[in-house]
Amino acid sequence: MAGLIAGFDAGQTHTTCRLADCFSGVALAEGQGPGVSHLAAAAGRQRFAAALRQSLQAARQALPAERRLDPLAAAAVGASGIETGSAVQQEGLELAAEELALPAQQLVVTGDERTALRGAFADSAGIVVISGTGTIAVGRDARCREHRCGGWGWLLDGSGSAMDIGRDGLALSLRMFDGREPTSGLVEDLWQALEIDPQNPQSPQLIKALVVAPDFGAAGFARLAPVVDRLAQQGDARASVIMAQNAEALAAMVAAVAAALDLQAPPVCALGGALLHLGELRRQFVDKLIRRQGVNTLVSPAGDACQGALQLAADCIQGRAQGY
């Protein structure tokens, strides 16, 4: 009887489900669903269940008609906010088992950085550093030992992220407005990006109220990162310092993972929207990486996080999914 495996990449903005044949591993279809939040957050459990359910439904609809009713043999979920070995991971496993109608031994629920690592390097040694709204790095050695660094939430640990870049730029613009720092294009460009008039003396008060609004949060700061990156590329010295500091934070995360796993100049995959789309951040990150490792070890990933999740789902069928 034909069967399917499912790989889920569940981020904060959207969830992707990819379905593959459980025997050949060939991908057949994928679908999109809503994003997730930490399970302990308000409506976190409901959002997690809805993300799996809706993305799976969309993926099934995209299958060839003759395979839409094929049973699900195993699944793996890489989700934002899932820590290996935590109570939250167990809660996620139980929710996924209920939503996908699968026993726990046919499921893996883990952090999305783990599925990204598996997708990028399969079973080989390497390090993935992800910079989007937040940051995290994780690596594996030749003996399949893994170590993670960062990713402790935007209030505590966002160095190298789009959130930190945007917040650092906005904080600097307020110091410039006060006269504590020499002014630059940061004030006008960042405030205009927030639809706030740089000439209005009351603008700092408006910014102070804006950033504590419930719907601003980490994503609100992250939306300002492209402005800081653009100004740095145009030669704004203070914007360039912000990008350099955040690039150094990312390189330090890679170095910490490499040291923990005794990896010498390991291959590194740079993932996430900030590292993929902020040109100055990526350029400076490569420079810092070379300075630390003595060589440019940046490589392209072999596959994405959904592919990594599918590999973990296949491991479940073979009884090999351990330690995630």
N, C-alpha and C positions, 0 to 999 in steps of 0.2 A: 504494500500500500504506500502511495506517495505521501511525503510529509514535508513540512517546512521548518526552518529555523528562523528566528527573528533577532535582529540586532537593533537596539534603540540607542540613539544619542539624544539625551534629554538635557537641554540647556535652559537658561532662564528666559529666553525669548521664544524658542520653539523646540519641538521634538521631532526627530526623524526616525521612522521605522523602516528598516530594509529587510525584505524577506528573501530567503534563498532556499534552494533545494537541499534537504537535509542529508542527502547521499553524496551529491557532487559538490555542494557548497556554492554552486553558481547562483549569483544574485538574479532575482526574477522581477522584483518591483520594490518601490518604496513610496511612503506617504508621509504627510506632515500633520502635526498636531500642535496643541498649545505647549507653552513652556512650563517648567516646574519651579518651585521654590523650596527652600529648606523644609523638611517634613515637620519641623517644630514651629514653623511660621504659621500665621493665620491662614486657614484653608490649604495648608501644605499637603495634607493627605489627599484632599479632594483634587487638587491640581495634579498631583502625581498620578492618581488613578485616571483622570481625564486625559492626561498626556499620552499614557500608554494605550488607552482604549481608542481614542480618536485617531492617533497615528497608525495603529494597527488596522483599524477599519479602512482608512484611506489607502494603506498599502495593499490590503486584500482587494479593494476595488480596482487597483491598478494591475492586478495579476491577470494572466490569460484566463478566460472564462472557465476553462476546464480545471483550473487549479484553485479557484476561489474558496472551495469548501475543504481543501486539504487540511488535515489536522496539524496543529502546532506541536512539534516534537520537543523543542527546547528554545530558550530565549536568554539573552543577556542584555542588561540595561546599564548603560553608563550615564549617571545622572549627576548634575551639579549638587554639591553639598553632601554627598555620601562618603563617609570616612570608613575605611577598611577596619573591621573588627569592632565597630561601634554599635550601640543600641539602635542608632538611626539606620544603619545598614540592615540589621535584622528586621526592623519595622518595614523598610522598603522591600525586603524579600517577601515578607508576609503579604504586603499589599499587592505586589506583582503576581504572586502565586494566586491570589484571589481573582485579580483582574484578568489574568491570562489563562486561568484554569489549568495551571501546571503545578506538579509537585515541586518542592524546594530543590530536590536533587537534579531537576532539569532546568534550573534557573541560576543565573548569576546577577546580582545587583551590586554595583560598585561605583566608584567615582568616575566621572567622564574623562579624567586625566589618565586613568588606567586603560580604558578602551582606546584612547588616543595613542598611548604608548604601544599597545599591542598592534593597532592598525599601522603605526608608523614603522615598527621594526620587526613585526611578527615575533619570532622567538630569539632574535639577535639582541646583543647588547647595544644600548644607546640611551639618550636622554631626550625627553620632550620638555620644552618650556612653552607654556601657553600664556599669552598676554592678550586679554580682552578687556571687559569691564573689570575683571580681577586678574590675578596671576597665580600660577602654580607651576612647579617643575617636578618631574618624576623620571626615574631612570631604572634600568635593569642591567645586571652584569651577565656574564656567560653562564653562571650557575643559577640564573633566574632569581637571584636576590633582587629586591626592589627597595628603593628609598625615595621618599617624596620630600619636597621643600616648599614652604609657602602655602598660600591658599587658606589662610586662617580667617578669612572674612574681611570685607572692605573697611570695617571700622578699626581693625587691628593690623592688617597686613596686606596693603595694596601696592607696595613698591614695585614699579615697573609696569603698572597697569594704566589703561586709558583713564580710569577713575582718578588715580593719583596725579597723572599729568594734567588733567583738567582742573582738579582741585588746587594743585600747586600753582598753576597759572593764574587762577582766579584769586587766590590768596595774595600772590605777588602784585596783581593789579590793584588790589585794595591798599597795599602798602605804598604803591606808587601814587595813588590818589591822595593819600595822607601826606606825602612828601617824605616818607621814610626811605624811599628808594627812587633813583632816577627813573623818569617815566619812559615808556616805549609804546609801540603799537599794541602791546598786550591789552592796555586799558580799553582803547576804542574797539578793537576787534572782538575781544571776549565779551564785552558788555553788549555790543550790538548783536552778537550771537545769542544772547539771552533776551534780546529785544528790549534792552534798557538803554536809555539815552546817556552817553558818556558826559554830556554837558549839564545834566541835571544834578544840582548839589545834593539832592535826596537819593540819588542812585545807590550809594552804598547801603542805605537803610533798606532799599528795595531788594538788593542782593541778599542781605542778611536774612530777610523774611523768606525769600525765594528758596534758599538752599535748605531750610528746615521744613519746607512743605512736605507732606507725606508722599507726594508723587514725584519728588525730585530725586533724592537718594543717590546711590552710586551711579546709576545710569545718567542722571542729570549732569554730574561732573564729567562722566566719560564722553558725553556728546561734545564737550569743549576741547577734547584732546586733539582733533584734527586742526583746530585753529592754532594751538600752540606749536604743533608739528610744522604747519605751513610757515608760520613766522620764523621758526628756527631755520627752515630751508632757505628763507629769504634773507637770512643774516642777522636776525634779532638776537643779540648776544645773550640776553637773559632767558629767552625761550630756549636757546641752544643749551644753556646750563641745565635747565629742567629736563630736557631730553637726555642729556649726558648722564645725569644722576639716575634717571629711571632705567637707562640702558645698562648702567653699571650694576644696578640692583638685579636685573635679569641675569647678567653674567655671573654675579655672585651666587645666585641660586643654582646655576649650572655647576659652578665650581664646588658648591657644598654637596650636591648629589654625587659628583664624580669622586670627591674625597671619601664620602661614606661608602662607596662601592669599590674603591681602589681602581678606578678607571683612569687610564692615561690617555688624554686627548680623545675622548669618545666622540662618535658622531652625534650631532645635535639637530633636532628638528624644531624649528621656530614656528609655532602655531598660534591661532587666535587672531581676532580682527585687528588688534593694535599692531602686532608684529607683521601682519600681512599687508596692512594698508597705510600705516604711518611710516613714510619713507625715511625720515630722519631718525626715528627710533630704531628701525631695522639697521640702518647704516651704522649708527653708533653702537648698537648691540654687537654687530659683527666685528667692529673695531675692538671693543672691550673683550670679546671672546678670543680674538687672535692674541691680544696682549696677555691674556691669562693662560692660554693653551699653547701659544707659540705657532699655531697654524689654524687656518680656517677649516673647521670641521662641520660647518653647516651643510646639511643634506636635505633632500626632498623626502617626504614620507612615502613609504611603500603603499600605504592605504590610509583611509580616514578612520574616524572613531567608530562609525557604523561597521566598517570592515573588521575593526578590532573586536567589536561586540559580537559579530557573527562568528569570529574565530573562537571566542569564549563559549558561545552557544554550542558550537561543534564539539568543543572540549567536554561539555556536559554529556553529550551523547556517548562519547568515548570514555567517560569517567575520569577525565583529567583536570577538571576545573577546580583547582585548589588555590587557596591563599588570596582570593579576590573579595 
